Amino acid sequence: MKNKIVERIKEEFKQSVDLIVKPVKISAFQTIYIVYLESVTGSNKVNDYILKNLSLFSGLKQKKLSDLASLIPSPNTVILKNPDEIEYYITNGFTIVIDNKDILALETKADINRSVPEAATEQSIYGPKDAFTENIQINLGLVKRRIKSHTLKSTSHVVGRKTTTMINVLYFDDIVDMENVNETKKILEQIDIDGITDSGTIAEYFELNSHSSFPTVYKTERPDTVATALLEGKIVLLVDTSPFALIVPAFFGDFINPITDNYSKPKNINFLKILRLSCFFLTMIFPAVYIALLNFNPETIPTSLLINFAMQRSEVPFPSIVEAIIMLITCEILRESDFRFPNSYGSAISILGALIIGEAAVSAGIVSPIMIIIIAFTFMTSLIFTDQELTSAIRQWRFIFLILATLFGLYGIVLAMIYFFIRITEAKTLNKPYFFPLSPYEKNYLHKYLIKINIDKEVSRSPMLTHKNITKQRRNKV
């Protein structure tokens, strides 16, 4: 006699070559069915956990699947009340055991994970070397390996009608502002989409109302960065199949000050903090300043240098703005090709292309040597920042400064700077001001951005992130 539940599974997965349905006769009048997908299920686990223990089940007087659950040494056993739940469990590596209308799901996931790697996009000399993988349980373990506290909470959410992607929301319930947690869960619950394949898709939903081209969700592959953010009162989202965790809220300064600053002495790192902030503005305005001075305020340039510039540009048929745009677009193409090429020869190709194109452009009289220097310095300052969303925002603002400088000179740069600060101060990250702690000003969090202080003086968390547990450490008077 056919089992209706088994027939339903066969119908739903009739085009799936990896579906295995194994009937096992327990007695003359009882047959149970073992159902699993061999692509996501470990066959050796099915054999060790289930098939080898069916003899124990057949020896029971009252053969119920609830009794079988206590006999099988599976790490996770779930009794299903609704057949609609079968699809979720079977596609997540569970083996389904069916006896008439009784359904039992046993975890037998295949080991298709890679080992814990080193950080690739956020490398550092000091600090931990491990990084997240595509397995959400491994990622959660890397976080809990660092934080051993029962106040670290982890709630589970499933997003995606087709992918049913697992998302874990992590926070300290004795530190975090619960309004932020509720807002995070509300955003996740409102997502109704066919599939989630990476954490970047989730990040887009958190950035819908940010009103900024700059990233407002911090993506990281480093567990130590996640642990530090949690201790500050932030919220972390781990997305299954993605090696990048999401941190909210994320402020502007988080993107220009990496976690590795915490592993160096304040006296040694403060110079680098100021240098990074200077490079951020230089990479946006440097070509614009050159064009403004050359076209509108040449009297500010020393005469000998101005004559040298004029001689270099005497054979160039284009105005300086066209020169700058040509070289900026060329460098962006080289940068993109560097991302797309395999690591073994990607950098070599981009360096070779830059040398050849730059030399050929100067020899052909398309651009002047000084413009090559200006654009090269611009891109050197941008290489300090590794976040791709941040560099894309910088690229957008670089062209805004360039166009206004071409139209109005230094006055245009001032207008562009005013517009920049208006846009960035009105931006939001999880309903918090994005330009915090500069606007609004807050001393404790500012030390993470501009001036690092001695660790014994970092005694308080920011009131922007929490109100119920401000003190991080207590200073002992010696």
C-alpha positions as CSV (number, residue, x, y, z in Angstrom):
1,M,0.0,0.0,0.0
2,K,1.4,3.4,-1.0
3,N,2.1,6.1,1.6
4,K,0.4,9.4,0.6
5,I,3.2,11.5,2.2
6,V,5.9,9.6,0.4
7,E,4.0,10.0,-2.9
8,R,3.7,13.7,-2.3
9,I,7.5,14.0,-1.7
10,K,8.1,12.1,-4.9
11,E,5.8,14.4,-6.8
12,E,7.4,17.6,-5.4
13,F,10.9,16.3,-6.1
14,K,10.2,14.3,-9.3
15,Q,12.9,16.2,-11.3
16,S,15.5,15.8,-8.5
17,V,18.0,13.1,-9.3
18,D,19.4,13.2,-5.8
19,L,16.1,12.1,-4.0
20,I,16.5,8.8,-2.3
21,V,13.4,6.9,-1.0
22,K,14.3,3.7,0.8
23,P,11.4,1.5,2.1
24,V,12.4,-0.6,5.1
25,K,10.1,-3.5,6.2
26,I,9.9,-3.6,10.0
27,S,7.4,-6.4,10.2
28,A,5.0,-8.2,8.0
29,F,2.4,-5.4,8.4
30,Q,4.7,-2.4,8.9
31,T,7.0,-0.5,6.5
32,I,8.8,2.7,7.2
33,Y,10.3,5.0,4.6
34,I,13.7,6.6,4.7
35,V,13.8,9.8,2.5
36,Y,16.7,12.2,1.9
37,L,18.6,14.2,-0.7
38,E,22.0,12.6,-1.1
39,S,23.5,15.9,-2.4
40,V,23.1,17.6,1.0
41,T,23.0,14.5,3.3
42,G,25.9,12.4,4.4
43,S,25.2,8.8,3.3
44,N,27.5,7.5,6.0
45,K,25.5,9.4,8.7
46,V,22.2,7.9,7.3
47,N,23.8,4.5,7.6
48,D,25.3,5.0,11.1
49,Y,22.5,7.0,12.7
50,I,19.4,5.4,11.2
51,L,19.8,2.1,9.2
52,K,22.1,0.5,11.8
53,N,19.6,1.3,14.6
54,L,16.4,0.1,12.9
55,S,16.9,-3.3,14.5
56,L,16.4,-1.6,17.9
57,F,13.2,-0.1,16.6
58,S,11.9,-3.5,15.3
59,G,12.4,-5.0,18.7
60,L,10.0,-2.6,20.4
61,K,6.5,-3.9,21.2
62,Q,4.8,-0.6,20.3
63,K,6.7,0.7,17.3
64,K,6.2,4.5,17.3
65,L,8.5,7.0,15.7
66,S,8.6,9.0,19.0
67,D,10.3,6.0,20.5
68,L,12.7,5.8,17.6
69,A,13.8,9.4,18.2
70,S,15.2,8.4,21.6
71,L,17.1,5.4,20.2
72,I,18.9,7.1,17.3
73,P,22.0,9.1,18.2
74,S,21.3,12.0,15.8
75,P,22.5,15.4,16.9
76,N,19.1,16.9,16.2
77,T,15.7,15.2,16.1
78,V,12.4,16.8,15.2
79,I,8.9,15.3,15.2
80,L,7.0,17.0,12.4
81,K,3.3,17.6,12.8
82,N,2.7,19.1,9.4
83,P,3.8,17.5,6.1
84,D,4.4,21.0,4.7
85,E,7.5,21.2,6.9
86,I,9.2,18.3,5.1
87,E,10.6,20.5,2.3
88,Y,12.5,22.8,4.7
89,Y,14.1,20.0,6.6
90,I,14.9,17.7,3.7
91,T,16.6,20.5,1.8
92,N,18.6,21.4,4.9
93,G,20.3,18.0,5.1
94,F,17.8,16.1,7.3
95,T,16.7,12.6,6.7
96,I,12.9,12.1,6.9
97,V,11.6,8.9,8.5
98,I,7.9,8.2,7.7
99,D,5.7,5.7,9.3
100,N,2.1,6.0,8.1
101,K,1.2,9.5,9.1
102,D,4.0,9.9,11.6
103,I,7.0,12.0,10.4
104,L,10.4,12.2,12.0
105,A,13.3,14.5,10.8
106,L,16.9,13.5,11.8
107,E,19.9,15.7,11.2
108,T,22.3,14.0,8.8
109,K,23.9,17.0,7.1
110,A,26.8,16.3,4.7
111,D,30.1,17.9,5.5
112,I,30.4,20.2,2.5
113,N,32.1,23.1,4.3
114,R,35.5,24.5,3.8
115,S,37.9,24.9,6.8
116,V,38.2,28.2,8.6
117,P,40.3,30.4,6.4
118,E,42.4,33.5,7.0
119,A,40.9,37.0,6.4
120,A,41.3,37.9,2.7
121,T,39.8,41.4,2.4
122,E,40.6,42.6,5.9
123,Q,44.1,41.5,6.5
124,S,46.2,42.7,9.4
125,I,49.7,42.1,10.8
126,Y,48.5,41.7,14.4
127,G,45.3,40.2,15.7
128,P,43.5,36.9,15.0
129,K,43.8,35.4,11.5
130,D,40.6,33.4,11.3
131,A,37.7,34.4,9.2
132,F,34.1,33.5,8.6
133,T,33.0,30.7,6.2
134,E,29.7,30.0,4.3
135,N,28.4,27.8,7.2
136,I,26.3,29.8,9.7
137,Q,27.0,27.3,12.5
138,I,30.7,27.6,12.1
139,N,30.4,31.4,12.1
140,L,28.3,31.4,15.2
141,G,30.9,29.2,16.8
142,L,33.7,31.6,15.9
143,V,31.8,34.4,17.7
144,K,30.9,32.3,20.8
145,R,34.5,31.1,21.0
146,R,35.4,34.7,21.8
147,I,32.3,35.6,23.9
148,K,31.4,33.2,26.6
149,S,28.4,34.8,28.2
150,H,24.8,33.7,28.5
151,T,23.7,37.3,27.8
152,L,24.7,36.9,24.2
153,K,21.4,36.1,22.5
154,S,20.9,34.6,19.1
155,T,17.5,34.6,17.4
156,S,16.8,32.7,14.2
157,H,14.9,34.0,11.1
158,V,14.2,32.3,7.8
159,V,14.1,34.6,4.7
160,G,13.4,33.6,1.1
161,R,10.5,31.6,-0.3
162,K,12.8,29.4,-2.4
163,T,16.1,29.5,-0.6
164,T,14.7,29.5,3.0
165,T,18.0,31.1,4.1
166,M,18.8,31.0,7.8
167,I,19.7,34.4,9.4
168,N,20.9,34.7,13.0
169,V,20.5,38.0,14.9
170,L,23.1,38.4,17.6
171,Y,23.1,40.9,20.5
172,F,23.8,41.3,24.2
173,D,20.4,41.7,25.9
174,D,22.0,43.5,28.9
175,I,23.8,46.0,26.6
176,V,21.9,46.6,23.4
177,D,19.1,49.1,22.9
178,M,16.1,46.8,22.4
179,E,14.5,49.4,20.0
180,N,17.4,48.7,17.6
181,V,16.8,44.9,18.0
182,N,13.0,45.3,17.3
183,E,13.7,47.5,14.3
184,T,16.2,44.9,12.9
185,K,13.7,42.1,13.3
186,K,10.9,44.2,11.8
187,I,13.0,44.7,8.6
188,L,13.8,41.0,8.4
189,E,10.1,40.1,8.8
190,Q,9.1,42.5,6.1
191,I,11.4,40.9,3.5
192,D,9.3,38.8,1.1
193,I,11.6,37.6,-1.7
194,D,12.2,34.4,-3.7
195,G,15.8,34.0,-2.6
196,I,18.7,35.2,-0.5
197,T,22.1,34.1,-1.8
198,D,24.3,36.4,0.1
199,S,24.4,38.8,3.1
200,G,24.7,41.7,0.6
201,T,21.0,41.3,-0.4
202,I,20.0,41.6,3.3
203,A,22.2,44.7,3.6
204,E,20.3,46.4,0.8
205,Y,17.0,46.2,2.8
206,F,18.7,47.9,5.7
207,E,20.0,50.7,3.4
208,L,16.7,51.5,1.7
209,N,16.0,54.5,3.9
210,S,19.6,55.7,4.5
211,H,19.4,58.5,1.8
212,S,23.2,58.2,1.2
213,S,25.5,56.7,-1.4
214,F,27.8,55.7,1.5
215,P,27.4,52.2,3.0
216,T,25.4,52.2,6.2
217,V,25.8,48.5,7.0
218,Y,29.2,47.3,7.8
219,K,30.2,44.0,6.2
220,T,33.1,42.0,7.8
221,E,34.7,38.6,7.5
222,R,36.5,38.9,10.9
223,P,35.0,37.4,14.0
224,D,37.0,39.8,16.2
225,T,35.3,42.7,14.5
226,V,32.0,41.2,15.3
227,A,32.9,40.5,18.9
228,T,34.0,44.1,19.4
229,A,30.8,45.5,17.8
230,L,28.6,43.3,20.0
231,L,30.5,44.6,23.1
232,E,29.8,48.2,22.0
233,G,26.1,47.5,21.9
234,K,25.6,46.9,18.2
235,I,23.7,44.1,16.4
236,V,25.2,41.5,14.2
237,L,23.5,39.4,11.4
238,L,25.0,36.1,10.3
239,V,23.6,34.9,7.0
240,D,23.9,31.2,6.0
241,T,26.0,30.6,2.8
242,S,27.7,34.0,3.2
243,P,31.2,34.5,4.7
244,F,30.4,38.1,5.6
245,A,28.6,39.2,8.7
246,L,26.5,42.4,8.9
247,I,26.9,45.0,11.7
248,V,24.2,47.6,12.4
249,P,24.1,50.4,13.1
250,A,27.4,51.3,11.2
251,F,28.6,54.9,11.3
252,F,30.8,56.8,8.9
253,G,33.9,56.4,11.0
254,D,33.6,52.6,11.2
255,F,34.5,52.4,7.5
256,I,37.8,54.4,7.7
257,N,39.1,52.9,11.0
258,P,39.7,49.1,10.9
259,I,39.6,46.9,14.0
260,T,43.3,46.4,13.8
261,D,43.7,49.9,15.3
262,N,42.8,48.3,18.6
263,Y,46.0,46.1,18.5
264,S,48.5,49.1,18.4
265,K,49.5,51.7,20.9
266,P,47.6,55.0,20.7
267,K,50.8,57.0,20.1
268,N,51.6,54.9,17.1
269,I,48.1,54.7,15.6
270,N,46.8,58.2,15.9
271,F,49.0,59.4,13.0
272,L,47.5,56.8,10.8
273,K,44.0,57.8,11.9
274,I,44.6,61.4,10.8
275,L,46.3,60.2,7.6
276,R,43.3,58.0,6.7
277,L,40.8,60.9,7.2
278,S,43.0,63.2,5.2
279,C,43.2,60.6,2.4
280,F,39.5,60.3,2.4
281,F,39.0,64.0,1.5
282,L,42.1,64.2,-0.8
283,T,40.9,61.3,-3.0
284,M,37.6,63.2,-3.5
285,I,38.9,66.7,-4.1
286,F,42.5,66.5,-5.4
287,P,41.7,66.5,-9.2
288,A,39.0,69.2,-8.6
289,V,41.5,71.5,-6.7
290,Y,44.0,71.1,-9.6
291,I,41.5,72.1,-12.2
292,A,40.1,75.0,-10.1
293,L,43.5,76.4,-9.6
294,L,44.6,76.0,-13.2
295,N,41.5,77.4,-14.8
296,F,40.3,80.0,-12.3
297,N,43.1,80.9,-9.9
298,P,46.4,80.5,-11.7
299,E,47.9,83.3,-9.6
300,T,48.0,80.9,-6.6
301,I,50.5,78.7,-8.5
302,P,54.2,79.7,-8.5
303,T,55.2,81.3,-11.8
304,S,57.9,78.7,-12.7
305,L,55.5,75.8,-11.9
306,L,52.7,77.5,-13.9
307,I,55.0,77.9,-16.9
308,N,55.9,74.3,-16.6
309,F,52.2,73.3,-16.6
310,A,51.5,75.4,-19.6
311,M,54.4,73.9,-21.6
312,Q,53.2,70.4,-20.7
313,R,49.6,71.2,-21.8
314,S,50.6,73.1,-25.0
315,E,50.2,70.0,-27.1
316,V,47.1,68.6,-25.4
317,P,44.0,69.3,-27.6
318,F,41.5,68.8,-24.7
319,P,40.6,71.0,-21.7
320,S,41.8,69.8,-18.3
321,I,38.3,68.5,-17.4
322,V,38.4,66.1,-20.4
323,E,41.9,65.0,-19.4
324,A,40.8,64.2,-15.9
325,I,37.7,62.3,-17.0
326,I,39.6,60.2,-19.5
327,M,42.2,59.2,-16.9
328,L,39.7,58.7,-14.1
329,I,37.6,56.4,-16.3
330,T,40.7,54.5,-17.5
331,C,41.9,54.0,-13.9
332,E,38.4,52.7,-12.9
333,I,38.5,50.2,-15.8
334,L,41.9,49.0,-14.6
335,R,40.7,48.8,-11.0
336,E,37.6,46.7,-12.1
337,S,39.8,44.4,-14.2
338,D,42.0,43.9,-11.2
339,F,39.0,42.7,-9.2
340,R,37.8,40.3,-12.0
341,F,41.2,38.8,-12.9
342,P,42.5,35.8,-11.0
343,N,44.8,36.7,-8.1
344,S,47.8,35.0,-9.7
345,Y,48.1,37.7,-12.5
346,G,45.4,40.3,-11.9
347,S,47.7,42.9,-10.3
348,A,50.4,42.3,-12.9
349,I,47.9,43.0,-15.7
350,S,46.6,46.2,-14.1
351,I,50.1,47.6,-13.4
352,L,51.3,46.8,-16.9
353,G,48.1,48.4,-18.4
354,A,48.6,51.5,-16.3
355,L,52.2,51.9,-17.4
356,I,51.5,51.3,-21.0
357,I,48.4,53.4,-21.2
358,G,49.9,56.3,-19.2
359,E,53.1,56.4,-21.3
360,A,51.2,56.1,-24.6
361,A,48.7,58.8,-23.6
362,V,51.5,61.3,-22.8
363,S,53.4,60.4,-26.0
364,A,50.3,60.9,-28.1
365,G,49.6,64.2,-26.5
366,I,46.2,63.1,-25.2
367,V,47.0,64.0,-21.5
368,S,49.7,65.9,-19.8
369,P,52.3,64.3,-17.4
370,I,51.0,66.4,-14.5
371,M,47.5,65.0,-15.0
372,I,49.0,61.5,-14.8
373,I,50.6,62.5,-11.5
374,I,47.4,64.0,-10.2
375,I,45.2,60.9,-11.0
376,A,47.9,58.5,-9.7
377,F,48.0,60.3,-6.4
378,T,44.2,60.3,-6.3
379,F,44.0,56.6,-6.7
380,M,46.9,56.0,-4.2
381,T,44.9,57.7,-1.5
382,S,41.8,55.7,-2.3
383,L,43.7,52.4,-2.0
384,I,43.7,52.8,1.8
385,F,40.0,52.0,1.9
386,T,39.1,48.3,1.2
387,D,35.3,48.5,1.4
388,Q,34.0,48.4,-2.2
389,E,30.8,50.3,-1.3
390,L,32.9,53.1,0.2
391,T,35.2,53.4,-2.8
392,S,32.1,53.5,-5.1
393,A,30.7,56.4,-3.0
394,I,34.0,58.2,-3.1
395,R,34.1,57.8,-6.9
396,Q,30.6,59.4,-7.2
397,W,31.6,62.4,-5.1
398,R,34.9,62.8,-6.9
399,F,33.0,63.5,-10.1
400,I,30.6,65.9,-8.3
401,F,33.6,67.9,-7.0
402,L,35.2,67.8,-10.4
403,I,32.2,69.1,-12.3
404,L,31.5,72.0,-9.8
405,A,35.2,72.9,-9.8
406,T,35.1,73.1,-13.6
407,L,32.1,75.4,-13.5
408,F,32.9,77.6,-10.5
409,G,36.5,77.0,-9.5
410,L,37.4,77.0,-5.8
411,Y,33.9,78.4,-5.1
412,G,32.5,75.3,-6.7
413,I,34.6,73.1,-4.4
414,V,33.2,74.9,-1.4
415,L,29.7,74.4,-2.7
416,A,30.4,70.7,-3.2
417,M,31.8,70.4,0.3
418,I,28.8,72.0,1.8
419,Y,26.5,69.7,-0.2
420,F,28.6,66.7,0.9
421,F,28.2,67.5,4.6
422,I,24.5,68.2,4.2
423,R,24.0,64.8,2.5
424,I,26.1,62.8,5.0
425,T,24.7,64.4,8.1
426,E,21.1,63.7,7.0
427,A,21.9,60.0,6.3
428,K,20.6,57.4,8.7
429,T,21.7,54.0,9.8
430,L,19.0,52.0,11.6
431,N,17.4,55.4,12.5
432,K,20.7,56.7,14.0
433,P,22.6,59.7,12.6
434,Y,25.2,58.3,10.2
435,F,27.8,61.0,10.8
436,F,27.8,60.3,14.6
437,P,29.9,61.1,16.7
438,L,30.7,64.3,14.8
439,S,27.1,65.2,14.3
440,P,25.8,64.9,16.9
441,Y,29.1,65.2,18.8
442,E,29.9,62.5,21.4
443,K,33.3,62.3,23.0
444,N,33.6,58.6,23.9
445,Y,32.9,57.3,20.5
446,L,35.0,60.0,18.8
447,H,38.1,58.4,20.3
448,K,37.5,55.4,18.1
449,Y,37.7,57.7,15.0
450,L,40.2,60.5,15.4
451,I,42.3,60.1,18.6
452,K,42.8,56.8,20.2
453,I,43.2,57.0,24.0
454,N,44.8,54.6,26.4
455,I,42.7,51.5,27.0
456,D,42.3,52.2,30.7
457,K,40.5,55.4,29.9
458,E,37.9,53.7,27.6
459,V,35.4,53.2,30.4
460,S,32.1,54.0,28.8
461,R,30.0,52.9,25.9
462,S,28.3,55.4,23.7
463,P,24.8,56.5,24.8
464,M,23.8,56.5,21.2
465,L,24.0,52.7,21.3
466,T,22.8,51.8,24.8
467,H,21.3,53.4,27.9
468,K,21.2,50.6,30.4
469,N,24.9,49.4,30.6
470,I,27.2,52.3,29.9
471,T,30.2,51.2,31.8
472,K,32.7,48.9,30.0
473,Q,35.3,48.8,32.6
474,R,36.1,50.2,36.0
475,R,39.4,52.1,36.5
476,N,41.4,50.8,39.5
477,K,43.3,53.6,41.2
478,V,46.9,52.6,41.8
